[in-house]
């Protein structure tokens, strides 16, 4: 078990454990709570047709962020736990832990050998604890960056494995080519086939091992791989590692396909993940170069396939979602600045600012828009100095690393040539035999080379084999094939050993076989590429983005930053045994920095716990945005005085914020300060004429202020507000529908029924044909209200058609069934049909007292008094605190001659509302009928106390008194 990976992942989980009880904050509300793709109001395929916020990609106002896999995870959370925030946060924390483990794996793959021990620990723990990650992990919307980073790292790791398999396969092919050539040479000279006893045994054992390898795939593979020729004493193997080669080739292609697959998945989570493909190509070029033509061909084949896949993926992504849509000027002010120099200065400085955030993540903010980072409009701005220094240092370091790496690649072959020449001289000197057979030229040497190692005069000292395969010594343990390929006693530096790898006992300490080139220069260049390439889409170079700085965008680039820290820590502690004091100081400083990062991360997590804490944490960085959002939160909490102060401070910093003017107007409207609210709504419309919600609330305030004509004009303007490129299309369309519904209500209030009906029809044209809600409004709602207008106009066929259409949109709505039954009941010939609709409503809502109320009234109209009383009593039982239903039940029982039961419900009504005189009078009347004259007189007197001089009550009291007097006389 890799304890570094486990420790890093565990640290990541512990640091973000305090986010599990956090709520939905900031963008989480729009991305999750009001996203129809998350809450299941759209089919699954709509995830691939809408953007991250649920707006169709074809809509001009679409954000353009295409992240269907991320939205699918939100939908999965909602399917299991609904809107419980802990499950969403837990998913984010798990993704961060996995990403941390993958960073440790990448560090082990790329760090030089002397850096692995310390560098891996530093990289893993730093990535787990870096405070810049809090927005991505603690904010649920940051899941897009978390998932994209995981797929990004998996894609890179698969491609590094692809390169390793490609090198292994190439090495195996070279070895097999040399083996086959030697075996063919031995067979062609069978008359000279002479082996010592020891060499013959080794040759037999080598072929036996080949059979065992081939036999792992079954007997058919063995028969296909080897041919037994009984005519001669020989064994001809076509390929000793045929099975392993086939498997290696399959794995090689699978890893390449996996690279493209994970890159595609990462891109479907967030767009910067596509930069893993150029990163992989860059890594392939930085690998140690091999001069063999076949290997170069394989390398270029991989690069071309990867590049083609990347171009196809980019083309598909641009065709599906297009380039990002234009954003508001406040989101990225520099992008709208008319001066090109200002844009150049500012956009050149922003990467420097982001790097400083990685280096010193103390001042963080949920939003860096507006003027939180002032634009650089002059060349004399001091920030330009830091920009120049940053780019000069980066360029210098990169250039020096590239030059040193290529210089080493060029010097390495020359060193190997000198080394092998020196070794060959020693070998020829050692193999200077006295026998005449070794002085007859090259042919004689080749013929007698098999016996040469067994001569008595051969030195017993083991010599290193100078081939690039295994490092065998020139002793008896070499096979005849090995000696033949190395020309007996003349060793070529570029020859390949064909000895079985299992028999390698001695390895040169200077030359080792490396699957992954661990040059520090390559590592540094790769880590810089990890940091730079994923950040390129956010640099405003390719296109303008909708933010100035976004901390969650730095999640993937921070991988390169943490790996660079690991490389630096490993280099500083390379010779730590020589200076123990310095090493202890360094480790202490490292521990202090890591502890500070952990503390800052946990503190920052508390800022993301709720919206009030989040917005208060950014008051010193982005005052207008922070104060405006904080005021909205305080308004929702009922702290209106504090909210009003916050709104005023936000407008003091930036007076042209339409959202703040609108929210302030809502606050004033709720306080019934309609005059001030009207002014706030008018300012919001002035700064943003497309804000339909401002028109709706302006109309509401004007109606409340008695200015009905102006209200109608405002509502009509709101219904026609242009929604081109609005940020939230659903909210805008819902506001337009609300404007028309409010306008219809205003016309109904003024008795203009036809105008009201026209407004409802216009609203129906805006709504989709399905019953999908648009922020509170559905087709069923508007059709039901239109049906009520038809009822007022006494257009019964149209009213019935409207309600039937509403039922088609919402077939399980009990209220629509009741309304339809009431309309049908007006026709005496359709009484049975009306009763059927009432009973359907009862089946759909058996515990709804309003349905039983209406059904009871219908039965009473049909003189079915006992059935009517049963329905009304049940309604009163379903609403035990409703005095009106108790009175209705008592009246129905009285009409059905159930006076004793009626007395109980009248008494219940008096108990619920003792201050109503009518209830006491009704109770007195039922007591009067039941012969309880004294109690009846008491109820009448109480009714007269509450409502003096009531003629009916006084008359009934006189009658009761006369009856009481008659009883006394008897």
Beta strands, then each sheet from edge to edge (+ up, - down):
strand 1: 226-229
strand 2: 234-237
sheet 1: 1+ 2-
end
